[in-house]
Amino acid sequence: MNGGAGGSERPEERQRFPPPGSSRLWGRTGSCRRWCRERSRPRVMRSVRSCSERGRNGRLWKRSGQVQLARGLGGAPAVATAPISFREALQFFRTAAELGERRRKLRAPRRRQGLAALLRFLFGPPRLQPQLRGEQELALAMAQCALDDNESVHMRILQTIYKKLTRSRLGCPRYGAHWEELGFQGTDPGTDLRGTGMLALMQLLFFVMDPQMLPLALDIFRLSQHETQEFPFGIMSVNITRIVLQALREERLSRECNRRQQVIAVLNDLYAAAFLRLYRTWKGQHKTIADSCFLLKELELSTKRKPKQLLKSLEAFVSRGPTAEGPAPPSPPSPSSRELSFTGLCDLEGELRLV
């Protein structure tokens, strides 16, 4: 595995796709308008499972119900890989030597002193119990782990996510425009993982591999491709992982983790609960990408201040079943995307530092 908290990237990718959180992509009106213009073009071949595109490597690769094996930008063919379960992937990270080194280097939270210590003792959240520190360190270490092309488990995680979301039986090239169809910024999803690392992909893997969560994940993915309510699914997922990760770092989840004697499971459930909240708001109130930054801000506040309430809503959703959510929303009247001035996913200066 490569060092650093980002994703595997190339110099040309770094130039073309700015890091998540950078205003170069979402923070400037001009960039957002360009995004709008691209989305306002005829969408004859926009379907994830039926498209024909010419990649930067000059090869034409087609998808018509399934992905044909083609060479990706890295020159390696897309080979069939066995799906990987969340449990198997988590066990790999538990035993990975390099990740163990990262865990040892993680510093314990700074102890407050004086009045700050007294106020935290009286009014602050409880501390995470010592027996759960190892699991917390594992989550933080995964967030610092880069996507590694040479690590087979990393590649299996990517392929499993792709297959589950597209319902394809075959794999896909490591690099290519098919990742943009899944809502990543460019041809390499690894460039979108800065600040969340492999934890972002692990949470997405949990989302699509858990039998109770998969219907919700597919509903959200379908909504992300709606004619007027579309949003970048992959980037939104990374944003939610970052919100959950920040709540963990600020010890906002310690009470729930202590109660359940788990950390990773609480993070995954909270990720799914936050995505559910976003989905219901986006779908029910006919939100568009122009509302994304404000919705993410509200979601971060809810995740930090009322995580138990979010988790209860997820529990109620699972107990009722996904059919209770109803069909996909109709296309409401909305202004042309050429006329919208998007705020994008992170355009609140001095407030949120989201992906």
Secondary structure, DSSP 8 states (H G I E B T S, - for coil): --SSSS----HHHHHHS--TT-TTTTTSHHHHHHHHHHHHS--TT--TTEEEEE-TTS-EEEEESSB---B-TTS-B--------HHHHHHHHHH-HHHHHHHHH--------HHHHHHHHHHS-----GGGHHHHHHHHHHHT----TT-HHHHHHHHHHHHHHHT-SS---SSSTHHHHTT-SSS-GGGG-TTTHHHHHHHHHHHHHSTTTHHHHHHHHHHHT-TTT---HHHHHHHHHHHHHHHHHTTTTHHHHHHHT-SHHHHHHHHHHHHHHHHHHHHHTT--GGGHHHHHHHHHHHHHH-HHHHHHHHHHHHHH-GGGG-S---------TTT-----SS--TTT----
